[in-house]
């Protein structure tokens, strides 16, 4: 595996850490800046909005640039956002810096996997792309628990400072090791086709599955720390270790989801959503049992991340040969899910429904995602039948 791919994975590790670590330290940040936990949930949403805006915008703006310099520029912006987050003096300032940090997220993933694929033989491209994305899952195993521990011991500002340091190292590594002068030579002629792919019904349905299905994850997981400490009764010092286990579940789900997607993306998506719904309903009932709650959270991470490879494969299959922008669109949809889920979860807490309620909200969102997936499957079946009946009858051979 070329070392440049590991440099790209370091970048996705930093991005994954800064996206998810805030969920493990919401009470700490909120207490320091004088806001309650539901209001602190806006730090999750502001980052997600940055991704939604930045993924298509920065992908379009940088499509003519050499990919190496695009990646370096995106990492510089990411590093700056984390540094400013560490220095943010107020709640409003942190909302702004979280938005800034989220802007390069989707474009870096989109360009990074393309560069990784270009560095290896055709038969190894899937593995190379998976290595880049692996940085995200490793972030949940190592980066998020470590960042939460740093926040508990030294303060949340040091967590963002540490992530900024990761960004500096990744920027230098990518700048030195990424291939030089490589451009997307097809970009100018295909940008219209890339945008037109969003008009395809199956593309829109798949993005909707992401928004509602993974919105269910974020409605619950955005408030994992207060659920574990205030309801399950775990000590705050135990939270990083729980997050390690959840990260292991996410990594296993991503790995198994990739293998299952090779057989059937629809079945993998349906199975993952059913797991998410069942786990969230069980969490509502058994959240006050620490051991059961931890096991269920691991299963939630497993089921949710199993959806990732299937979603990516299905969106590319349905894009009609123009996958770049819709791939970035997956990141936007993922973070719309993040925004909606975190907001709805915080809203029911603020309304006095308690810390179990976000799990019910999440289950409801995932049910909507499953219904949309069913509509997508029916549309695909109808299209196949139409294609079959439209084929001309074979002409009998002359006697």
N, C-alpha and C positions, 0 to 999 in steps of 0.2 A: 504494500500500500504506500503510495507516494507520501512523503512527509507533509507536502502542501495540504493534503486532505486533512491531516491531523491539525494543522493550523486553522483550517476552516471550522473543524469541530470545536476548537477552543473558542472561536467566536460564537458559535451557537450555544456553547456551554455558558458563556457570560450572558447571552441574551436570555436563555432559559432561566438562569438564576435570578436576574433582575425582574423578570416577569412574575415568577411564582413566589419569591422570597417575601414579598410584601404581605402575602396571605398569612405567613407564620409570625409576623410581627405587628399586625394591625393594632392590638391593644397598646403596645409599647409606643409606636409612632403617634397614635391618637392621644395618649396621655401626655406626651411631651408637647404636642402642638395644641392641646386644649380642645379636642373634639372627641365625641363618643365613637364606639365601634362602627355603627352603621354609617356615620359620616366618614370615618376613615376608610370605609369600603370604596369611597370615591377614588382612592389612589389606585385601586385595581382597575376601575372603569376608565380613568383618565389615560392610563397606559394603553388600555385596549383601544380607546378611540384614536390614539396616536397610530397604532398599527393599522386600523381601518382606513385612516386617511393616507398614511405613508406608503402602504404596500402598493397600491396601484399608481399613486402619484410619482413616487421615487423610481419605481420600475419603468414608467413611461419616460421620465426625464433623463434617466441614465442609460437607456437602451442603446444609444449610439456610442457610448463611451467604452474604452477598454475595460474589460471585466475586472482586471486587477485593481485599477484605480477606483472603480465603482465600489469594490469591496472595502478598500482602504478608507474611502470617504465615508461610507456607511458606518464603519467601526469608529472612526473619529467622532461622528455625531453621537453614536451610542456612548462612547466614553465621556464625552462632554455632558451628556444628559445625566449620567450617573454622578459625575463630579458635582454638578449643580444641585442634584438631589441631596447629596451629602451636606451641602451648604445652605439648603433652603431654610429661610428663617420663619416662614409661616405656613399655615395649611394651604392657602391659595398658591403660594410659591411652589410648594411641593406638587400640587396638582399640575401646574404648568410644566415643571421639569419632568414629571412622569410622562406627560403627553409628548414632550420632546424626545425622551428616551425611546418611546414606542415607535416613532416614525421610521427608523431604518430596519425594524424587525423583519417585516415580510419581504422586503426587497433583498435583504442579505440572504435569507433562506432561499429565495428563488434563484438568485445569481449563484450562490454558493454551490447548490447541487448541480447546476449546469457546468460550472468549472470543474467540480470533482469528477463528473462523468467524462469530461474531455481529457482527463489525465490518465485514463486507464483504457484497456482494450474493451471492445463492445460487450464481451461476455462478462465483464466485471463491473459494469456501470451501476447496476442496481446495488451492489455491495458498497461501492464508493459513495453513492448518494445516501445510503443508509448510515454510513459512518459519519457523514456530516450531521444528519438528523440525530444521531446517537448523542451528540453533545447536549441536546435538549433533555433527553431522559437521564443522562448522567447528572445534569444540573439538579434534577429532583432527588437523586440519591445522595449527592455530595454537596452541591452548591447551596441548595435551599436550607438543609439542616445546618450547615456550617454558617450560613448567613444569619439564620435565626439565633444560633448560639452566640455569635459575635454581638448581635443586637441585645441579647439578654445580659451579656457580660460587660460590654463596652459602650453600648448605645447604638441605636439604629443608623446613625450617621456613618459610623465606621463600617457598617455593612455595605453601604453604597460606595464608600471610598475603596473598599477591597474589590468590589465589582469593577470600579473604574480602573483599578490596577490590572485586573484581568483584561480589560479592554485595551489598555496600552500594550500589553504583551501580545495580544492577538493581532493588533494593528501592525506591529513591527513584524511579526511572524508572517502574516499574509503579504505584507509589502515586500518582504525578502523572498518568499518561497512561491507565491502564486505565479502562474505563467505570465510572461510579459507580452503585451501588445495584442492579446486575444480580444476580438470584438465579436458581437453578434451581427454577422454580416447580412442576415436575413431580416433584421429588425425593421428597417425602413419600409420594406415592401409588405411586411406581414402585420404591422401594428393594427391596421384596420380590421384584418381578419381576427386578430387576437381579441379586439374589443367586441367584434361581432359574435364571438363564441358565447358571450354572456346572454345573448338572446335565445340560446338553445334551451328548451324547456327542461331537459334532463340536467343541464348545468345548474339552472336556477333551483331545481328541486334538490339537488345534491347540496348546494350551498345552504338551502333552508334546513336540511337535515343537520348540518353542522351547527347552525345557529341555535336550533331548539334542542337537539340531542346533547351537545356539549354545554349549552346553557344550563342544563340540568346539573352537570358537574359543578359549574362555578357558583350556582345558587347555594350549594352546600359547602364546597371546599374553600370558598372565600372566607368563611367564618369557622374554619377548622380549629383555630386556637381557642377561641372562647367556648366552642362546643366541648372541646376536650377538657378544658380547665374548669368551666363553670357547671357543666352538666355531668360529664363522665367522671369528674373529680380527680383528674390527673394533675400532678404538679407541673408548673410551667417549665421546669427543667427537663421534663420528659417529652415535651412537644417535639424538639428536634429529632429525637430517636424515632418517634412515630412517623415523622415526615420522611426519615430514611426508609422505613418499611413501606410507606406509600410509594416512594420513588422506585423501590425495587418492584412493587406491583406494576407500576407504570411501565418500567423497562420490560418486564416479562410480557405485559399486554401488547406492547409495541412489537416485540419480537414475534410472538405467536400470531398477532394480527396480520403481520406481513406474510407469514407462511400460509395462513388461512385465506388471505386475499388472492393468492395465486389460484385457488380453487374456485372461490365465489366471493365477489365483493359484496353482493347483496346479502348473502347469508351471514357474512362476517359483520356487516353493519347491523343487521337485525339482531344477531346474537349479542353484540356489544350493548345495544340499546336496552335489550331485555335485562341484561345483567345490571346496568345502571339503574333502571327502574326498580328492580327487586331490591338492590342494595339500599337505595335511598328510602324506600318504604321501611325496610328493616331497621335502618339507622333511626328513623323516627320513633320506633318502638323500643329499641334497645340501646339508645345513646347513653343511658345512665349506667350501663355495664361496661367498665373500662376495657376489659379484654375483648368483649364482643364488638365494641365500637372500633377498636384498632383493627381487628380482622376485617370488618366491613369496609373500613376506609381503604385498606389494601386492595380489597376486591373492587372498590369504586375506581381506584387508580388503574387497576388491571382492565376493567371493562371499558373505561373511557379511552385509554390510550390504544386499545386494540382497534378502535375505530379509525385511528389516524392513517395507517397504510391503506386501508380499504377506501377511505375518502379520497386520498391522493390518486390512487389507481383509477377509481371510478370517474373522477373529474377529468383526468387526462383522456380516458377512453371516450368520454362524451364531448370533448372539446373540438372534435373534427379537425385534428392536425394543427391546432393553434393553442397549445397548452400553457404558454408562459404567463399570460395575464390571469388566466383562471387559476393557475397555481398560486399566484400572489393573492388572488381573490379568496382562496381557501384560508389564508392567514387572516385576511380581513374578516371573513365569516367567523373564524375561530374567536376572534377578539370582539366581534359583535356579541357572540355567545357569552364571552367573558363579561362584557358590559351589562347585558340584559340580566344574566344570572346573578351577578354581584349586586345589581341595583334592586332586583326583586327580593333577593334574600335579605338585604338590608332593610327593605321597606316593611317586610312582615315582622322583622325584629323590632323596628321602630314603632310599629303599630301595636306592640305589646303581645304578639303571638308567641314569643319565646324563641329559644335557640334551636328547638326541634323543627320549627316551622319551615326554615329554608330547605330542609330535606323534602318536605311535601311539595314545595314549589318546584324543586328540581325534578322530582318524579313526574309532575304534571308536564313540565317542559319536555322531558324525554319522551313521554307518551305522544306529545304532538309531533316530535321528531320521527317516532316510529310510524305514525299515521302517514306522514309525508313520504317516508320511505316506501310504504305500501303503495301510495299513489304512483311513485316513480317506477316501482316494479310492474304495476298494472299497465302503465304507459309503455314500458319496454316490451311487455308481452304483446300488447296491441300492435306496436310497430313491427315486431317480428312476424305476426300473423299477416299484416298488411303487405309486408315485403314478400312473404311466401305466396300469398294469393295473387300478387301482381306479376309473378314470374310467368312468362309465356309457356304454354303447353309444348312439349317436345313434338317436333314434326316427324311423323312416321317416315321411315325410309321407303323410297320408291321400290316397287316390286321389280 
